[in-house]
Amino acid sequence: MRKSIKKSDRIKVHEKYNGHCAYCGKLIEYKDMQVDHIRPHREWLDAIVEGENIDSLSNLNPSCKRCNHYKRSLNLEKFRNYIKTLHERISKDYIVKVGLDYGIVNITPFDGKFYYEKIESEGE
């Protein structure tokens, strides 16, 4: 059984990217934040790392509900590839096609960089 993350650690996770989702960059209220395991539980159990804890801050990211839902138990690279092809799947939806025809919808492919990667590269 997984233990819950302490409130003090949840606060640190929320502050990690100044209250933004680590993936899409959306500003999220503390009460709405979900804590994502960067390296998912399933993967962690397959390769237990000596001296590391799955709930260590280095393995936790603040996430909005949608990103956490879509990341599920994917690792970062699988999630990145999933989001990179999202524009292809979206454009197959009929109502989106109508929106495209009328210029209401603009689909822009994901550039492959999550929010936390963009702000970390800006700091260099």
Summary of the structure (lengths in Angstrom):
residues: 124
radius of gyration: 16.7
end to end distance: 39.8
largest distance: 56.1
contacts: 299
relative contact order: 0.16
helix: 47%
strand: 8%
